[in-house]
Amino acid sequence: MRLYVKNLIRRIPGAEPLARAVGLAPDNLRTFLLEMLPKNSLGAEIGVWRGDFSARLLEVVQPKQLHLIDPWKHEPSAMYKYALYGGLTKRGQEEMDRHYADVCARFQAQAARGQVTIHRGFSADVLGQFPDAFFDWVYIDGNHLYEYVKKDLELSLRKTKPGGFVAGDDYVGGQWWKDGVTKAVDEFAKTQAAELVSLRDRQFVFRRKS
């Protein structure tokens, strides 16, 4: 029954983000990825929303530093009708501000001891402030439209150490972002600077070459 419900949710446009929002979609597909990331590492997550995956990163990977990056900005355009930060956000920017405040409160203890830093801003602006080859890994789950995924991949690779990982979510078609993620990832797989090491459970994982 659980598998049937999960597959049904995936077939209905816009249903999966809503199901995740209310806790109906099991989020165990990323366990293999969490186990790939090195412990005591320097990592960044692009696209935080309410911080659920951030909590799993802290629990499983136990990073030395985790940088959480998200603008927490409501997008009113019609193209974002089925996005968690668009049409599915019923109270607009007020709701996004609440998510940001909740994330700050949720990780207050980790932030106080320097393990977590929360950056409210767009990934291109925030990542650009870090030195090249700084992170051990970057996880991308931000804006899923092609041009944004492409930029996140390119910049994340530059900011990741040789041998480090650039990974992300929602390598799948048929959603509101159409082929934004798959197109960007497939193109990026042709670069000589990164090796595609896994495409599994909607996740993509690249390793930066030396």
Buried (B, 14 or more C-beta within 10 A) or exposed (E): EEEEEBEEBBEEEBBBBBBBBEEEBEEEBBEEBBEBBBEEBBBBBBBBBBBEBBBBBBEBBBBBBBBBBBBBEBBEEEEBBBBBBBBBBEEEBEBBBBBBEEBBEBBEEBBEEEBBBBBBBBBBEBBEEBEEEBBBBBBBBBBBBBEBBBBBBBBBBBBBBEEBBBBBBBBBEEBBBBBBBBBBBBEBBEBEEBEBEBBEBBBBBBBBEE
